Amino acid sequence: MSEHTTTGDLAAPELGPQLPEFVEWIAAAAIALAGVALTVGGSALTFVVDRDLVVDGVESGQITVVVFERDLTEAEMVEVTLEVVTWTGWGLLVTGVGLALFAIGYVIARHRAYRQTPENESPGSYRSYAVLGAVATGVVSFLPVSPVIGGGAAGYLERYGTGRTVSVGALSGFLAMVPVLAVLVFVTIGLYAGLATIQYAGLRIVVATAMVFALLLTAAYGAGLGALGGFAADRLAK
């Protein structure tokens, strides 16, 4: 009798929480909605904002561009603004479409996993928990330490699987930052192209370097706090 009880006690924690499939659908819906929002915003910047609109904004004083305390001429401000707006619009558009497509692929893959997994086994996986953690991070993104929460959720779920709570937390935090990183890449290209139009060669290198640093900092912020959340979840669960 005691051997049977011991075996049951050891097997239960390995199975972990059984998440219903609708949780995956909710996560996919949240990703898709974020994608749609970015697509709408990107479409507005790409197809609605044109040179005439930018010129009107510059002439009315609504748009002002200052480069290291140097006031640009109206013509220069128009060129810089137009490049930044155009590339930012494309960044939002590409990122939004990418998120929507990812949501569709994710929900199809997870539905297949639920159908193929025996009832006595968990359909969860390392990657799916990382995605769920990233979605949780996005939901509470109004909090400065939101990756900790998402990483903690992913780490808690994964501790019953491979036990790689820290790495899954880091991955979830990084995934949550991917849309931001993608848009920042396009913004960087826009800034570089805009400064190129006004023959500000030296500053282009400075701006590009600063933006690359911002990209690395953003990635480290998400992954680092996510890893911290995964570690904390594992410790608290024990």
C-alpha positions as CSV (number, residue, x, y, z in Angstrom):
1,M,0.0,0.0,0.0
2,S,2.8,2.4,0.9
3,E,4.6,1.7,-2.4
4,H,1.5,2.5,-4.4
5,T,1.0,5.8,-2.5
6,T,4.7,6.8,-3.1
7,T,4.4,6.1,-6.8
8,G,1.3,8.2,-7.1
9,D,2.9,11.0,-5.2
10,L,5.9,11.0,-7.5
11,A,3.8,10.8,-10.7
12,A,1.3,13.6,-10.0
13,P,3.7,16.5,-10.0
14,E,5.2,15.5,-13.3
15,L,1.8,15.7,-15.0
16,G,1.3,19.3,-13.9
17,P,-1.7,21.5,-14.5
18,Q,-4.0,20.4,-17.3
19,L,-4.8,23.6,-19.2
20,P,-8.1,23.5,-21.1
21,E,-7.8,24.1,-24.8
22,F,-9.9,27.3,-24.7
23,V,-6.9,28.9,-22.9
24,E,-4.9,28.4,-26.0
25,W,-7.7,29.9,-28.1
26,I,-7.8,32.9,-25.8
27,A,-4.0,33.4,-26.1
28,A,-4.2,33.1,-29.9
29,A,-7.1,35.6,-30.0
30,A,-5.1,38.1,-27.9
31,I,-2.1,37.7,-30.3
32,A,-4.4,38.1,-33.3
33,L,-6.1,41.2,-31.8
34,A,-2.7,42.8,-31.2
35,G,-1.8,42.0,-34.8
36,V,-4.9,43.6,-36.1
37,A,-4.4,46.7,-34.0
38,L,-0.8,47.1,-35.3
39,T,-2.0,46.4,-38.9
40,V,-4.6,49.1,-38.7
41,G,-2.1,51.6,-37.3
42,G,0.5,50.7,-39.8
43,S,-1.9,51.0,-42.7
44,A,-2.9,54.4,-41.5
45,L,0.7,55.6,-41.4
46,T,1.6,53.9,-44.7
47,F,-1.4,54.7,-46.9
48,V,-3.0,57.8,-45.2
49,V,-0.1,60.0,-44.2
50,D,1.6,61.4,-47.3
51,R,3.9,64.2,-48.2
52,D,1.2,66.9,-48.3
53,L,0.0,66.0,-44.8
54,V,3.5,66.1,-43.4
55,V,4.2,69.4,-45.1
56,D,1.0,70.9,-43.6
57,G,2.1,69.6,-40.2
58,V,5.5,71.2,-40.5
59,E,4.2,74.5,-41.8
60,S,1.6,74.7,-39.0
61,G,4.2,73.9,-36.3
62,Q,2.6,70.7,-35.2
63,I,5.7,68.8,-36.4
64,T,9.1,69.9,-35.2
65,V,12.4,68.0,-35.6
66,V,15.5,69.0,-33.7
67,V,18.7,67.2,-34.2
68,F,21.2,67.7,-31.4
69,E,20.0,71.3,-30.7
70,R,20.1,72.1,-34.4
71,D,16.9,73.4,-35.8
72,L,16.3,71.9,-39.3
73,T,14.8,73.8,-42.1
74,E,11.2,73.0,-43.0
75,A,12.3,71.1,-46.1
76,E,14.7,69.0,-44.0
77,M,12.0,68.3,-41.4
78,V,9.6,67.1,-44.1
79,E,12.2,64.7,-45.5
80,V,13.2,63.3,-42.1
81,T,9.6,63.0,-40.9
82,L,8.4,61.4,-44.1
83,E,11.1,58.7,-44.0
84,V,10.5,57.9,-40.3
85,V,6.7,57.8,-40.7
86,T,6.9,55.6,-43.8
87,W,9.3,53.1,-42.3
88,T,7.4,53.0,-39.0
89,G,4.2,52.4,-40.8
90,W,5.7,49.5,-42.7
91,G,7.1,48.2,-39.4
92,L,3.7,48.2,-37.8
93,L,2.1,46.7,-40.8
94,V,4.6,43.8,-41.2
95,T,4.6,43.1,-37.5
96,G,0.8,43.2,-37.3
97,V,0.4,40.8,-40.2
98,G,3.1,38.5,-38.7
99,L,1.4,38.4,-35.4
100,A,-2.0,37.5,-37.0
101,L,-0.4,34.7,-39.1
102,F,1.4,33.4,-36.0
103,A,-1.8,33.3,-34.1
104,I,-3.5,31.3,-36.8
105,G,-0.6,28.8,-37.0
106,Y,-0.4,28.6,-33.2
107,V,-4.0,27.7,-32.6
108,I,-3.9,25.1,-35.4
109,A,-0.8,23.5,-33.9
110,R,-2.2,23.5,-30.4
111,H,-5.5,22.1,-31.5
112,R,-3.6,19.2,-33.2
113,A,-1.6,18.7,-30.0
114,Y,-4.7,18.4,-27.9
115,R,-6.2,15.9,-30.3
116,Q,-3.1,13.7,-30.4
117,T,-2.3,13.8,-26.7
118,P,-3.7,10.9,-24.5
119,E,-6.0,11.9,-21.7
120,N,-3.5,10.9,-19.0
121,E,-0.8,13.2,-20.5
122,S,-0.4,16.9,-20.7
123,P,-0.5,18.5,-24.1
124,G,1.6,21.4,-22.9
125,S,5.1,22.0,-24.3
126,Y,8.1,24.1,-23.6
127,R,7.3,26.4,-26.5
128,S,3.6,26.7,-25.8
129,Y,4.3,27.7,-22.2
130,A,6.7,30.3,-23.5
131,V,4.0,31.7,-25.8
132,L,1.5,31.7,-23.0
133,G,3.9,33.6,-20.8
134,A,4.5,36.1,-23.5
135,V,0.8,36.7,-23.9
136,A,0.5,37.2,-20.1
137,T,3.3,39.7,-20.3
138,G,1.4,41.6,-23.0
139,V,-1.8,41.6,-21.0
140,V,-0.1,43.2,-18.0
141,S,2.3,45.3,-20.1
142,F,1.1,48.5,-18.3
143,L,3.3,47.2,-15.4
144,P,7.1,47.9,-15.7
145,V,7.9,44.4,-14.5
146,S,5.3,42.6,-16.7
147,P,7.9,40.2,-18.0
148,V,8.4,38.9,-14.5
149,I,4.7,37.9,-14.4
150,G,4.7,36.3,-17.8
151,G,8.0,34.5,-17.1
152,G,6.6,33.3,-13.8
153,A,3.5,31.9,-15.5
154,A,5.7,30.1,-18.0
155,G,8.1,28.9,-15.4
156,Y,5.3,27.5,-13.2
157,L,3.8,25.5,-16.0
158,E,7.2,24.2,-17.3
159,R,8.5,23.1,-13.9
160,Y,6.2,20.0,-14.3
161,G,7.8,19.2,-17.7
162,T,11.5,19.6,-18.4
163,G,12.0,21.7,-15.3
164,R,13.8,24.5,-17.3
165,T,11.9,27.2,-15.5
166,V,14.5,29.9,-15.9
167,S,15.1,29.4,-19.7
168,V,11.4,29.2,-20.5
169,G,10.8,32.4,-18.5
170,A,13.6,34.1,-20.5
171,L,12.1,32.9,-23.8
172,S,8.7,34.1,-22.8
173,G,10.1,37.5,-21.9
174,F,12.0,37.7,-25.2
175,L,9.0,36.7,-27.3
176,A,6.9,39.4,-25.6
177,M,9.5,41.9,-26.8
178,V,9.7,40.6,-30.4
179,P,6.9,42.9,-31.8
180,V,8.6,45.9,-30.1
181,L,12.0,44.9,-31.5
182,A,10.6,44.4,-35.0
183,V,9.0,47.9,-35.0
184,L,12.2,49.4,-33.6
185,V,14.2,47.9,-36.5
186,F,12.0,49.7,-39.0
187,V,12.2,53.0,-37.0
188,T,16.0,52.7,-37.0
189,I,15.9,52.3,-40.8
190,G,13.6,55.3,-41.1
191,L,15.9,57.5,-38.9
192,Y,18.9,56.4,-40.9
193,A,17.2,57.1,-44.2
194,G,15.8,60.4,-43.0
195,L,19.2,61.7,-41.9
196,A,20.7,60.5,-45.2
197,T,18.3,62.8,-47.1
198,I,19.7,65.9,-45.3
199,Q,23.3,64.8,-45.7
200,Y,24.0,64.3,-42.0
201,A,26.4,61.4,-42.4
202,G,28.1,61.5,-39.1
203,L,24.9,61.5,-37.1
204,R,23.6,58.5,-39.0
205,I,26.2,56.3,-37.5
206,V,25.5,57.7,-34.0
207,V,21.8,57.2,-34.3
208,A,22.2,53.7,-35.8
209,T,24.5,52.7,-32.9
210,A,22.1,54.2,-30.3
211,M,19.2,52.3,-31.8
212,V,21.1,49.0,-31.9
213,F,21.9,49.5,-28.3
214,A,18.2,50.2,-27.6
215,L,17.3,46.9,-29.4
216,L,19.8,45.0,-27.3
217,L,18.6,46.7,-24.1
218,T,15.0,45.9,-24.9
219,A,15.8,42.2,-25.6
220,A,17.8,41.9,-22.4
221,Y,15.0,43.6,-20.4
222,G,12.4,41.1,-21.6
223,A,14.6,38.0,-21.3
224,G,16.2,39.0,-18.0
225,L,13.0,39.8,-16.2
226,G,11.3,36.8,-17.7
227,A,14.1,34.6,-16.4
228,L,13.8,36.2,-13.0
229,G,10.0,35.4,-13.1
230,G,10.7,31.8,-14.1
231,F,13.2,31.4,-11.3
232,A,10.9,33.0,-8.7
233,A,7.9,30.8,-9.8
234,D,10.0,27.6,-9.3
235,R,11.2,28.7,-5.9
236,L,7.7,29.7,-4.7
237,A,6.2,26.5,-6.0
238,K,8.7,24.5,-4.0
